[in-house]
Amino acid sequence: MKLFVGLGNPGAKYAANRHNIGFMALDRIASEHGFGPWQGKFQAEISQGRLGSHKIALLKPMTFMNLSGQAVGEAMRFYQLDPADIVVFHDELDLAPGKIRLKQGGGHAGHNGLRSIHAHLGPDYARVRLGIGHPGHKDRVAPYVLSDFAKSDQAWLDDLMRGIADGAEALAAGDGARFSNAVALRMAPARVSAPPAPKPAKPASPPAPAAPALEDTRSPLQKLMDKFR
């Protein structure tokens, strides 16, 4: 069994925030792959289902971002999982909007949700870093992540969510390259090659010049005689 964790804040007020992109990713996986209904457990909402041959639990902590590790730790102990069995989906300021990166282990880079998970699990879990872009100055980070995605973001955001759902089975199987490729195909669909332009028709050959008329060399008497023949 594997545990997919999406980070965000609970409640309708935060539902469309950039900080909640992890929740959005899990909602799309659950919807596209026919997972069971969300239920309250482990200070979280949890939904269970299968991705290919793997049993998966989807977890959205309801403790608010800064205490996410409490819910993740409870679920990990209940299912007797190791940190390596856990994949966390979270917003990433240092990636351009729509970009993703997979990472196994490492630091939390100041992300409060990851910081809390580190405190309860240690660093040896996998992450799917979901780019939301940076507002340009650190003083603007908090209002930026706690504001909704702009209308102009909706097209790429939907493509990203569909790509994550497309590649979820590969991610569950540990095939990060195939997961990333599934997302890339949604974000930049392969262009269908245009058929080759028809070759221009060869111009018709000009008609052959008419043969010059033969000069009549008959004498007037011969012409008269030929006329009455």
BELQUI-V451788 format. One line per field, one symbol per residue. burial: 1 if it has 16 or more other ideal C-beta (glycine too) atoms within 10 Angstrom, else 0. Layout:
# BELQUI-V451788
burial: ???
This chain:
# BELQUI-V451788
burial: 0111111111000100111111111111110010100100011111110010000111111110101111111111000010100111111110101111000000010011111111011000111111111110000000011000100010011011111111111111000100110110010000000000000000000000000000000000000000000
